Amino acid sequence: MNPFSQLISMLIGFYIFIILLRFFLQYFRADFYNPMSQLSIKATDPLIKPMRQSHLQRR
C-alpha cells in the first residue's frame, strides 16, 4: 500500500470515528459545552447539515 492511500484511509477512519463520537454524545445527552462535543459538532457539521436538510425536505 502506498503512503498516500494509507494516509487517506487513516483520515477517513478518523472522520468516521468523529461521526460515531457525535452520535454517542447525542445519544447519552452529553453537555454540548464539553470540548469533545464541540470538536465533534464542528468537524461533522459540513457533512451532516446538508443531509439533515435534505431529509427534512422530503417529509
Secondary structure in CASP SS format (residue, H / E / C, confidence):
PFRMAT SS
TARGET T0000
AUTHOR 0000-0000-0000
METHOD secondary structure of the structure
MODEL  1
M C 1.00
N C 1.00
P H 1.00
F H 1.00
S H 1.00
Q H 1.00
L H 1.00
I H 1.00
S H 1.00
M H 1.00
L H 1.00
I H 1.00
G H 1.00
F H 1.00
Y H 1.00
I H 1.00
F H 1.00
I H 1.00
I H 1.00
L H 1.00
L H 1.00
R H 1.00
F H 1.00
F H 1.00
L H 1.00
Q H 1.00
Y H 1.00
F C 1.00
R C 1.00
A C 1.00
D C 1.00
F C 1.00
Y C 1.00
N C 1.00
P H 1.00
M H 1.00
S H 1.00
Q H 1.00
L H 1.00
S H 1.00
I H 1.00
K H 1.00
A H 1.00
T H 1.00
D H 1.00
P H 1.00
L H 1.00
I H 1.00
K H 1.00
P H 1.00
M H 1.00
R H 1.00
Q H 1.00
S H 1.00
H H 1.00
L H 1.00
Q H 1.00
R H 1.00
R C 1.00
END
